[in-house]
Every structure is written in structure tokens, then in C-alpha cells.
Amino acid sequence: MIRYIFKRIVAMIPTLFGITLITFFIINLAPGDPVATQFGAGDQQNTDGGENQDQDRQSDAIKAKKELLGMLAEDKTVFAWSPVAAGDGLVAMEWDRRVGSFDGWIHALIRVGDTWVAGGDEGLLQVLENSGSVRSTLEGHTVGVWALALSPDGQTMASADIEGNLRVWRGGAEIGFAEGDKKPIRDLAFTGDGTGILATSDTGSIRLFDAQTVSMKREYIGHTSGVYALAMAPDGAHFWSGGYDRTLRYWSLDKSQPLHESKDHAQAINDIAVSGDLVATACDDRLVRVYTYSGGDLSDPIELKGHYKQVSAVTFSADAKRVFSGSRDETIRVWNTATGAAIAQTPNKTGRVHTLVFHDGELYSGADSWSEVAIAVRYVKWLGRLVTLDFGRSFVDEEPVIDKIAKALPITLYLNVIAIFLIYGISIPIGIYAAIRRGRLFDNVSSIMLFILYSIPNFWLATMLIMMFSSKRTMDLLPSVGLHGANAGNMSYLSWLGDWSMHLALPMIVMVYAGFARLSRFVRTSMLETIQQDYVRTARAKGLSEKLVMMKHAFRNSLIVIVTLVGNLLPALIGGSVIVEFIFSINGMGKLGFDAILSRDYPTIMAITTFSAILTLCGILVSDILYSVVDPRVVNE
């Protein structure tokens, strides 16, 4: 017997592999993008400038849910992009290498000597070789680092985080600290002589700190809301600033009021780059603006149009002939500084760009980058999660799918166990008696009645029962919603049992009535075939009672058909009755699956489908084992 069971289990492995493969491919290779379709989005880009924060949040949600399905992986690195020669045609930019691998996305990046320093979501500052290997880690910040700056002599570095903490470093060691006010510092800049550090504030002010003592020396007042960007002028004594109030301002270090203001921007200014007398801004209005500042006057801007979401980062090439811009549209673009003509852009999505640095002929970017996962790798990871029953989180409420199944499964189990006992307990005697009384009144009447029941649609019967027994216009005897009343928790055990039985009556009628006809007809047909066998006639000839002949000889040998039907029980137990659970508002597996399909909750759909497929195989295995019990010859075949 053990050898037989082992052989059957081994034979199931290829089938199980095929089931998991089909389930995975149905979801992941369906036409279109299943996750984007759920949001009514897709991969089409809106190039008319109509993007907004709601669409940004939708994009984030789509990516997060694709990550749950294993379709995307967070690519936390710095990309180095190949240089692009200026020209009239639009040329694709290609990244040629990654610099570093991080625990969080990179928001700030600077070149320090022959190394890179990167700061991001995880709060650590990593010092990197050009190859990307980590030379050292600077610890101190405990929250995301959003700003870095290097002194003119290249010896001192400043870093700031989203809680406003400012730290100063030299030679890899922290030499100064200023505690923040819980407001993010989004940008930093050293003064021309390296003795001061300018820091933005979401309060609308710009503060000047002493680079040695990290004490505040001066505050610059002019912005009416958060300041997001700073850039020192070439003379080292003046600087530019911009932020949420849409105004570009020019300051002198020794004056607390701005010297010049430009209100050309329609939305917030996110970044500023300066090269010689050129000033470039990155703005939420999807434009890059390039100004010329000379003799105290700011020229009219050259507007660089092409991004279809907010521009978040901007920088110049070493010769200032090109401007590089990064955007929330997940592209990096290259522009001719003099004409404003587009030169190049990244061919694939790079993630939301946070920072751009041009160094030694190459452009480096830090962004919320994602990469597509190869379908084979995706399947292997999904299979590994399947083994541990990790189906991810529901798209609807972010609850773990296995927890949702754990809540729904017991309800479906006890409903179906009760229904199966009723169906088998009633159908088998009816089938046996109909076979014994073949052609007589009971056989004819039972056949007609059972086939009438079998022909009635269960949704129609459920509706009729509710109208008859749960409507105030008729009898209003039985409840039709859920399995318990509103105050069931306060009832005594007998009262609770009575309330449960009343709620169970209508769903149980709908679940069992059609099974009577199906199973009893199978039993009747199998019994009729068995009764005509020689060994039954021989048993009668020996003088055995008719009851003993029917139950010991005929019925036992008719069990093969009944045992075959047992193979369908396990998936039915788990799958539940979708119609019954939906109509009677029973939160079982059937209703869970139905709701998941309507809401395109793919992790839940995949989990239920996989469970049902595996349990179908388990049901077949149970049938095989029961075959060997009913007919031991099966084991030796």
C-alpha cells in the first residue's frame, strides 16, 4: 500500500508543476498590463502636460503591486550614462554601468576626490569607488539623507536629512552637528570661501551655518513657503534659491533680503544649476528654464519643453553647452543650452530622478529606479513563495492573502462538510432503493422529482426562498444574510445554536438539492450494473438474505463510482459555492474569489486558483487510495 501511494504521489509532481506554471502565466502573460488595467491606466504616457499628483500616486501604486506579483524589482543604484555628442537629431542615451548597490533609493550624490558619496532613504552615507564597491560608510543620520554639499577645497562635506539634522564631515569623521527642527533640508551649498554652509528650510527661510561650529550665523528671509533648491554663484559671494512659492531669487551673503526676483515659474522650483553666467531651473510645471545673468539683470528664459511630468533635477555639462534634466516622468533628457533644442533622452524608464551629477564626461543619476524581472526568475521566486504559502498582499486592502484565506476557509469548510453529509446520507439510500425497486412507483416518482430539482437554477431557487421565507410580505421566518445575527456574541450557547441553525437553513437547501439527483442517479446506475453480475446471483443462490446480498456484495462493488466522485470533494470544500455565498452574504472562499475577480485582486486570485488545483490533485490521490481499499487488486496493477 505504501509503495502504491508513493508511486501515485510521484506521478502527481509533473502535473503539479504544470498547474503552477499555467496559473502563473495566465496572470503574468495576459494581454496588456494586468496591474495597470486594474487602475484603468496602462503604460501610455500623457504628453499633453495633464499629469498631477493623483497620477503620480497611481503610478507608485501600480509599481508596488507589480512588485508584489514579482514583475518589477527595486533597482537601488546610481547609473552612469554614456556621453552624447551634440547634434540636431534625438539620440538615445544608454547607461553603461551601475555605481553601487544600496538599501534605499538615492536622493543625493556628490563627487569627493576620487570617490562618490551617496545618501538616500536608509540614512547611511556610503563612500564608493568608481567601480561601485563601498570604501566606507559614514554613520550618524538615522533617517533619509536628501542633501549633500562639498566645500570648494574638497576637504569638508556637509549632509542633511529629512528631519533637518545637519552634519559636517572631514576625512571620513564627523566634526560638527546641528540638531534639526523636524523640517526637511532639501539642499545645501558651501559659501565660496568654505567657511559657511547654506541650508534650505520648509519654513521658507534659508539659514547660514558656520562650517566649523555648525552654529547658525544668519537667516535669509524672502520666500513665503518651503525652499527646495540652492546654488552658489561663481563669485562665491552670491547664491540663487527657489522653492514652493515659484520665485527664483538672487542673494548676497551679507544681506538678508534678496537682490533680484524672477516670477517666470508657474509652479514649484525643485532644482537650480549654475555654470558661469548661466542659470538653469527645474520646475513642477514640466519646464526647464535657462537664464543668462549679467550686470545684475536676468535675461528672459529659454524654455525647454519635452518632459510630461515635474522636472526634479538639472545640471550642466562641463563646457555648459548641454543641459541635463531629470523628471518624475522617469526620463533624463539632454538639451542644447544655446538653442533649447532636444539632443537626447533615455530610451527606457529610469525611475523618478532625484539627483544628477556630471563628471569627467559622464552623467550620473540617482532615482527611484525599477527593473523588470525576467519571466523565468519571476516564476522561480513565485514558486518559492508558494511553498511557504506566501501569496503576497491583497491589492484591495493590503492584507496578507493567506490571512484572508484563513478567515474564509473555516466558513466554507463547515458549510460544505454539512452539505456533503446531507447529500451522501440522503442520495445513497435513495439510489440503492431505486435500483432495487427498478421500474416501480418509487423509482419512477423519485426519478421525476429529482430531475425536476436538478433542473432548477440555484440562483433562482435562492431568490425564491428569500422572497418566500425572508420577506416581510410573506412568512418572514428565516434570516437570509450571513450565518449569525447581530447580537450573536451575547447569546447563550443554545440560543446561539438556534440562531446559527436558522441562518443556515436557506443556504443549505440551495447547496444540497441539486446533489440529490446527481449522486442518487450514479448510485442507482452502478447498483443496477452490479445486481446483474454473476456473483450477486451466486450469493442469492446460497440462500443469503436479500439485505445481505445488496449491502455486502452489490453495494460494496458499486462503490467504485462513488469513490470516483470523492475526488471532486476537496476542491469543492475549498472553492465553496460562489452563488450561495454571494446571495446570502456569507464570507467564505466562494465570495472571496468572486470579489477578487471583480476587483482584479490578482494575488488573491492566484492563491485561490493554486489552492483549488492542488486540492484537486489531493482529491484524486484520496480517490486512488479509496480504490485500493474497495478493490485491493488495484494495488497490484
WOURTA-V604951 format. One record per residue. N is the residue number from 0. SS is DSSP state (@ for helix, = for strand, . for the rest). PHI is phi in whole degrees, 0 to 359 (999 if undefined). Layout:
n | ss | phi
N | SS | PHI
N | SS | PHI
This chain:
n | ss | phi
0 | . | 999
1 | @ | 297
2 | @ | 297
3 | @ | 297
4 | @ | 296
5 | @ | 299
6 | @ | 298
7 | @ | 293
8 | @ | 293
9 | @ | 299
10 | @ | 294
11 | @ | 280
12 | @ | 301
13 | @ | 300
14 | @ | 295
15 | @ | 298
16 | @ | 299
17 | @ | 297
18 | @ | 296
19 | @ | 296
20 | @ | 295
21 | @ | 295
22 | @ | 301
23 | @ | 295
24 | @ | 287
25 | @ | 300
26 | @ | 282
27 | @ | 276
28 | . | 244
29 | . | 294
30 | . | 303
31 | . | 81
32 | . | 259
33 | @ | 299
34 | @ | 285
35 | @ | 296
36 | @ | 297
37 | @ | 301
38 | . | 269
39 | . | 69
40 | . | 251
41 | . | 89
42 | . | 261
43 | . | 288
44 | . | 265
45 | . | 267
46 | . | 259
47 | . | 264
48 | . | 82
49 | . | 267
50 | . | 290
51 | . | 214
52 | @ | 295
53 | @ | 299
54 | @ | 291
55 | @ | 297
56 | @ | 296
57 | @ | 297
58 | @ | 299
59 | @ | 298
60 | @ | 296
61 | @ | 299
62 | @ | 294
63 | @ | 298
64 | @ | 285
65 | @ | 295
66 | @ | 295
67 | @ | 300
68 | . | 278
69 | . | 80
70 | . | 279
71 | = | 231
72 | = | 229
73 | = | 294
74 | . | 249
75 | . | 270
76 | . | 207
77 | = | 252
78 | = | 262
79 | = | 254
80 | = | 255
81 | . | 295
82 | . | 295
83 | . | 237
84 | . | 288
85 | . | 295
86 | . | 187
87 | . | 276
88 | . | 276
89 | . | 277
90 | = | 248
91 | = | 281
92 | = | 269
93 | . | 234
94 | = | 279
95 | = | 252
96 | = | 194
97 | = | 258
98 | = | 242
99 | . | 85
100 | . | 221
101 | . | 235
102 | . | 279
103 | . | 225
104 | . | 287
105 | = | 273
106 | = | 250
107 | = | 218
108 | = | 211
109 | = | 218
110 | = | 263
111 | = | 236
112 | . | 63
113 | . | 259
114 | = | 231
115 | = | 249
116 | = | 240
117 | = | 236
118 | = | 232
119 | = | 207
120 | . | 299
121 | . | 283
122 | . | 90
123 | . | 267
124 | = | 256
125 | = | 252
126 | = | 265
127 | = | 242
128 | . | 284
129 | . | 301
130 | . | 287
131 | . | 102
132 | . | 289
133 | = | 276
134 | = | 278
135 | = | 199
136 | = | 233
137 | = | 260
138 | . | 259
139 | . | 163
140 | . | 287
141 | . | 248
142 | . | 231
143 | . | 305
144 | = | 268
145 | = | 249
146 | = | 214
147 | = | 223
148 | = | 211
149 | = | 238
150 | . | 292
151 | . | 303
152 | . | 276
153 | . | 74
154 | . | 260
155 | = | 238
156 | = | 234
157 | = | 240
158 | = | 223
159 | = | 217
160 | = | 238
161 | . | 284
162 | . | 258
163 | . | 84
164 | . | 285
165 | = | 244
166 | = | 234
167 | = | 241
168 | = | 233
169 | = | 211
170 | . | 62
171 | . | 82
172 | = | 239
173 | = | 283
174 | = | 244
175 | = | 195
176 | = | 210
177 | = | 231
178 | . | 289
179 | . | 275
180 | . | 253
181 | . | 71
182 | . | 258
183 | . | 298
184 | . | 262
185 | . | 265
186 | . | 205
187 | = | 226
188 | = | 203
189 | = | 278
190 | . | 290
191 | . | 299
192 | . | 269
193 | . | 77
194 | . | 271
195 | = | 229
196 | = | 232
197 | = | 270
198 | = | 225
199 | = | 282
200 | . | 211
201 | . | 286
202 | . | 280
203 | . | 108
204 | = | 257
205 | = | 239
206 | = | 248
207 | = | 253
208 | = | 252
209 | = | 287
210 | . | 291
211 | . | 267
212 | . | 264
213 | . | 56
214 | . | 261
215 | = | 284
216 | = | 256
217 | = | 204
218 | = | 233
219 | = | 256
220 | = | 250
221 | . | 179
222 | . | 288
223 | . | 263
224 | . | 204
225 | . | 311
226 | = | 260
227 | = | 252
228 | = | 218
229 | = | 225
230 | = | 203
231 | = | 283
232 | . | 286
233 | . | 302
234 | . | 283
235 | . | 74
236 | . | 246
237 | = | 229
238 | = | 209
239 | = | 249
240 | = | 213
241 | = | 200
242 | = | 187
243 | . | 293
244 | . | 278
245 | . | 69
246 | . | 242
247 | = | 268
248 | = | 238
249 | = | 241
250 | = | 235
251 | = | 255
252 | . | 297
253 | . | 264
254 | . | 232
255 | . | 272
256 | . | 243
257 | . | 294
258 | . | 273
259 | = | 210
260 | = | 226
261 | = | 231
262 | . | 247
263 | . | 282
264 | . | 275
265 | . | 272
266 | . | 217
267 | . | 298
268 | = | 266
269 | = | 260
270 | = | 204
271 | = | 225
272 | = | 234
273 | = | 231
274 | = | 215
275 | . | 62
276 | . | 265
277 | = | 260
278 | = | 231
279 | = | 240
280 | = | 234
281 | = | 249
282 | = | 230
283 | . | 294
284 | . | 278
285 | . | 76
286 | = | 246
287 | = | 254
288 | = | 245
289 | = | 243
290 | = | 247
291 | = | 245
292 | = | 248
293 | = | 210
294 | . | 62
295 | . | 85
296 | = | 247
297 | = | 253
298 | . | 290
299 | . | 295
300 | . | 283
301 | = | 271
302 | = | 266
303 | = | 260
304 | = | 251
305 | . | 172
306 | . | 293
307 | . | 249
308 | . | 220
309 | . | 303
310 | = | 273
311 | = | 248
312 | = | 211
313 | = | 210
314 | = | 203
315 | = | 259
316 | . | 286
317 | . | 299
318 | . | 267
319 | . | 63
320 | . | 277
321 | = | 232
322 | = | 241
323 | = | 251
324 | = | 226
325 | = | 239
326 | = | 220
327 | . | 289
328 | . | 281
329 | . | 69
330 | . | 231
331 | = | 244
332 | = | 236
333 | = | 240
334 | = | 232
335 | = | 280
336 | . | 297
337 | . | 286
338 | . | 258
339 | . | 80
340 | . | 285
341 | = | 287
342 | = | 255
343 | = | 201
344 | = | 203
345 | = | 290
346 | . | 280
347 | . | 235
348 | . | 289
349 | . | 256
350 | . | 89
351 | = | 295
352 | = | 280
353 | = | 256
354 | = | 211
355 | = | 229
356 | = | 224
357 | = | 257
358 | = | 212
359 | . | 51
360 | . | 81
361 | = | 236
362 | = | 255
363 | = | 242
364 | = | 228
365 | = | 243
366 | = | 205
367 | = | 281
368 | . | 269
369 | = | 231
370 | = | 228
371 | = | 287
372 | . | 267
373 | . | 304
374 | @ | 300
375 | @ | 293
376 | @ | 295
377 | @ | 301
378 | @ | 292
379 | @ | 298
380 | @ | 295
381 | @ | 295
382 | @ | 295
383 | @ | 296
384 | @ | 292
385 | @ | 298
386 | @ | 298
387 | . | 266
388 | . | 60
389 | . | 263
390 | . | 261
391 | . | 80
392 | = | 247
393 | . | 295
394 | . | 291
395 | . | 279
396 | . | 230
397 | . | 64
398 | . | 282
399 | = | 306
400 | @ | 299
401 | @ | 297
402 | @ | 290
403 | @ | 294
404 | @ | 293
405 | @ | 297
406 | @ | 281
407 | @ | 278
408 | @ | 298
409 | @ | 301
410 | @ | 296
411 | @ | 295
412 | @ | 299
413 | @ | 288
414 | @ | 298
415 | @ | 285
416 | @ | 298
417 | @ | 298
418 | @ | 297
419 | @ | 293
420 | @ | 298
421 | @ | 294
422 | @ | 298
423 | @ | 290
424 | @ | 295
425 | @ | 262
426 | @ | 290
427 | @ | 296
428 | @ | 300
429 | @ | 297
430 | @ | 296
431 | @ | 295
432 | @ | 293
433 | @ | 294
434 | @ | 291
435 | @ | 295
436 | . | 261
437 | . | 306
438 | . | 80
439 | . | 266
440 | @ | 301
441 | @ | 298
442 | @ | 297
443 | @ | 291
444 | @ | 294
445 | @ | 295
446 | @ | 297
447 | @ | 296
448 | @ | 295
449 | @ | 290
450 | @ | 289
451 | @ | 297
452 | @ | 298
453 | @ | 296
454 | @ | 277
455 | . | 277
456 | . | 297
457 | @ | 293
458 | @ | 292
459 | @ | 289
460 | @ | 297
461 | @ | 299
462 | @ | 297
463 | @ | 296
464 | @ | 297
465 | @ | 296
466 | @ | 295
467 | @ | 276
468 | @ | 252
469 | . | 235
470 | . | 256
471 | . | 292
472 | . | 282
473 | . | 243
474 | . | 273
475 | . | 51
476 | . | 260
477 | . | 237
478 | . | 288
479 | . | 231
480 | . | 233
481 | . | 71
482 | . | 243
483 | . | 212
484 | . | 284
485 | . | 295
486 | . | 254
487 | @ | 298
488 | @ | 294
489 | @ | 260
490 | . | 275
491 | . | 289
492 | @ | 298
493 | @ | 293
494 | @ | 294
495 | @ | 297
496 | @ | 296
497 | @ | 294
498 | @ | 297
499 | @ | 297
500 | @ | 296
501 | @ | 296
502 | @ | 292
503 | @ | 279
504 | @ | 301
505 | @ | 293
506 | @ | 302
507 | @ | 291
508 | @ | 300
509 | @ | 292
510 | @ | 283
511 | @ | 256
512 | @ | 298
513 | @ | 288
514 | @ | 291
515 | @ | 300
516 | @ | 296
517 | @ | 296
518 | @ | 290
519 | @ | 297
520 | @ | 291
521 | @ | 298
522 | @ | 297
523 | @ | 299
524 | @ | 297
525 | @ | 296
526 | @ | 294
527 | @ | 298
528 | @ | 295
529 | @ | 289
530 | @ | 301
531 | . | 276
532 | . | 285
533 | @ | 297
534 | @ | 293
535 | @ | 287
536 | @ | 295
537 | @ | 295
538 | @ | 298
539 | @ | 296
540 | @ | 295
541 | . | 286
542 | . | 94
543 | . | 291
544 | . | 295
545 | @ | 298
546 | @ | 297
547 | @ | 292
548 | @ | 297
549 | @ | 292
550 | @ | 276
551 | @ | 273
552 | @ | 260
553 | @ | 285
554 | @ | 294
555 | @ | 300
556 | @ | 279
557 | @ | 269
558 | @ | 291
559 | @ | 303
560 | @ | 295
561 | @ | 294
562 | @ | 298
563 | @ | 301
564 | @ | 290
565 | @ | 298
566 | . | 300
567 | . | 269
568 | @ | 288
569 | @ | 299
570 | @ | 298
571 | @ | 292
572 | @ | 299
573 | @ | 274
574 | @ | 294
575 | . | 72
576 | . | 256
577 | @ | 300
578 | @ | 294
579 | @ | 298
580 | @ | 292
581 | @ | 288
582 | @ | 295
583 | . | 263
584 | . | 52
585 | . | 258
586 | . | 275
587 | . | 256
588 | @ | 293
589 | @ | 298
590 | @ | 292
591 | @ | 299
592 | @ | 294
593 | @ | 296
594 | @ | 296
595 | @ | 295
596 | @ | 293
597 | @ | 297
598 | . | 264
599 | . | 53
600 | . | 275
601 | @ | 298
602 | @ | 302
603 | @ | 291
604 | @ | 299
605 | @ | 298
606 | @ | 295
607 | @ | 294
608 | @ | 299
609 | @ | 294
610 | @ | 303
611 | @ | 297
612 | @ | 295
613 | @ | 295
614 | @ | 289
615 | @ | 298
616 | @ | 296
617 | @ | 296
618 | @ | 297
619 | @ | 297
620 | @ | 298
621 | @ | 299
622 | @ | 299
623 | @ | 298
624 | @ | 294
625 | @ | 294
626 | @ | 304
627 | @ | 294
628 | @ | 286
629 | @ | 291
630 | . | 228
631 | @ | 302
632 | @ | 296
633 | @ | 299
634 | @ | 295
635 | @ | 268
636 | . | 282
